Amino acid sequence: MKILLIGYGAMNQRVARLAEEKGHEIVGVIDRTPKASTPYTHYNSIAEAEAHADVAIDFSNPELLFPLLNDTFHLPLVIATTGEKDTLITKLEKLSQNMPIFFSANMSYGIHALTKILETAVPLLQDFDIELTEAHHNKKVDAPSGTLVKLYDVIKELRTQSTPVYDRHDKTEKRSKDEIGIHAVRGGTIVGEHDILFAGTDETITISHKAQSKDIFANGAIGAAEKLIHKENGYYTFDNL
């Protein structure tokens, strides 16, 4: 498999290493600030590179990715960018008429499994308050994480009256029944931790996922790419890939 990388930060550097270990080839990189030490050809657009690649894997940001999506091309895409989720999904769903596209806010299959567990837990625990907490390293720029937003979306589908609450420090009132507390922690080199707390009367249940290495996200993207290149045009997630 010949892979074009969109973005060349810490995640796609891992993708490059792990993909090459699996026998795949990195044909080039699209990045806003080309690094002299990058051992790959630099391209300015997906269209420019697609003749050399089977698939593009994106771990970047909306500022880099969105302009690239405005070009005309037909290369399969694995997209892991977080931020501006609704706008991004709308763009990808439209583009997927011309190519297969896979999107996930978190490339860990364990996180996908966590959403399925959540779909079962929320209806069973209707009278429990829910609080969501995520923790990441001190270099992560967005908060809450795209993964926590994904988890909240699962809850919102099942508790339509839910309201996200991001900050309680200036409130002088008790928690409402429909609140979903959303909390972000940043520090050190934490790879990624997500906790869903169900708090009832005299009992609590916590469902947790803790990433022990960023390799799980890189391997998830590579695995998605390996399947995606054999798919028909369409919009894919972990649910239908």
N, C-alpha and C positions, 0 to 999 in steps of 0.2 A: 504494500500500500504506500502510495506517495502522498505525503502530507504537507500542506501549506499551513504555517502557523500565523494566526492573527494575534499580535501582541507577543512580546518576548520578555515578560516579567518572570517572576519566580515560578508560576504555574506552568507556562509553556516551556520553560527551560527543563522542567521535570518531564513534561510530555515528550520533548525531544529525546532526552536520555532514555526514558523507558520505551519509547517507540522504537528507537534504534536497537535496543536490547532485544526487542521482539522481532527484529528483522525488517522493520519498516524503514522508509527513507524520508527524511525531511528535505523537501525541495526548495524551501524558501521561507522568508519571514516578511510580514508587513508590520511595521512599527513606526510610531511617530518620530522617535529619536533613534535612528539606526546606531547600533553599537559596533565600534570597530572590532571588538573581540568576537562578534557573532560569526560562527563559521559557515553561515548560510547566505545564499543569494537574497538580496533585499528587493522587494517589489513594492510598488506604490498602490496597487489595486488588486482585487480578486480577479478581475477580468484579465489583467496583464499576466497573471500566474496560472490561470486555470488550465491552459494547455499542458502544463507540466505536472499537474496534481490530480489525484483521485478524490481528495476531500480536503476541506479546511477545518482546522480546530481553533476555536476562538476562546481565549482567556484574556479579555482586554477590558474595555470600558466603553460607554456610549459615545464618548467624544471621538474615539478612534473608529469604532465599528459602524455607527450610523451612516457617515458619509460613504463608506465602502458599499453599503447595501443599496445605495442609489444608482450604482452602475448596472450595466446589463451583463449577466453571466449566468452559468448553469451548473456551477460546481456544488456538490453536496456540502452542507455546512453542519458542523457540531458547535453549538453556541453555548457558552457558559458565562457570558457577560451578565453582571447584575447591575441594577439601577435602571430607572425608567421602564419598569417591567411591562406595564400595559402598552406603552408605545412600541416597545421592542417586539412583543408578541404579535401586535397588529401588523408590523412590518414583515415579520417572519411568516405569518400565516398567508399573507399576500404573495410573498416570494415563493412559497412552497408549491405554488401551482406550476412552477418551472423547474423545480429540483427538490430532492428530499432534504429536509431540514430537521435536525434534532435540537431541542432546547431543554435545558434544565438549569434552575438556579443553583442546584447542587449536584455535582456529578457522582456523588457517593450513592451506590445502590442501597447501602444501609439507611440513608436518609429517605430514600424512596420507600423502603420497608417501614420506616417510622411513620410516614404519612398514612400508610395502610393500617397500621396499628391505631393511629389516631382516629381514623374513620370509624373504627369499631368502638374505641373507648368513649368518644364524645356522647353518642346516644345512650350508652350504658350509665354515664355519670352526669345526667342532666341537671341534678341539683347541686353539683360541685362547682365552686369557683375555679377559674382557670387563669394561671399566670405563666407567661412564656419568658424565658431568660436565655440569652446567648452570650458566649464569651469568645473573643478572638484576640489575636496578637495586636501589638500596639501600632502596627503599620497599616491596619485595615482602615480605609477611609470612609466607608459607608456604614450607617447604623440606622435601624436594625439591619442585620444581614438579610440577603435575599432569601436565605433558607428559612429564617424566622418569619419573614413575610409569607413564604410558601406555607408554613405550618399554620399561620393565622388564617390564611385563605381556606384551608381545609376546615377549620373550626367555623369560620363565617358561613360556609356552605351548609353546615349542619345546625348552627345556631344563628339564624339570619338576623336576630335582633342584637347581636354582639356589637360592642363598641370598643375600639382599641384605645387604651390609655397609656401614653408614653411618659408622663411626668406627673407625679402626685405631690411634689414638694410644696406647691402653693395652694393645695386644696385643704379645706377644713371641714370636710364632710366624709361620711363613711362610704365605703366601696358600694357601688350599685351592683345589682344582680347580673346585669348584662355586660359589665366591664370585662375586658381581657387585658390584663396588665402585660406590657411589653417592655423588656429591660435589656440593655446592652452593656456588656462589660468589655473593656479593652486593656490588655496588659501583656508584657513579656512576649513569649513566643507561642502562646496558646494557638493550636492549629484550628480548633473549632469545636465548641461544645454547645449543645442545645438541650434544654430541659423544659418539659411540659409538666407543670404542677397542677394536679386536681386536688382542691382543698374542700373537704366536706365537714360535717359535724363530727368532731372527735376522731377524724381519720384523714390521711392524705395518701395520694398515689403520685409518684413521679416517674415519668418516662424520659429516659435520657439517651442521647447519642453523643459519643466522644470520639473525634477523629484523632488518631495517634500519629498520623503522618499525612502530609499533603499528597503523597503518592496515590492515595485512594481516589482522589479527584482526577488526577492525571490518567490513571488506569481506567477509570470510569469513562472518560472522554475517548480514550483510544478504543475501548471495547464498543462504545456506541458507534464510532466511526467505522469499525470493522463490519458492523451489521448494516449501517446506513448506506454504504456504497452499493449494496445489493437490493435496495428498496426502490419502489416506484416513487414518483414525485408525491410529496405530501408533507404534512407537519407531524412530527413524531416527538413523543416524550417517553419516559420510562413505562408509561401505561400501555403504549401500543407498539413499542419497538421490539 
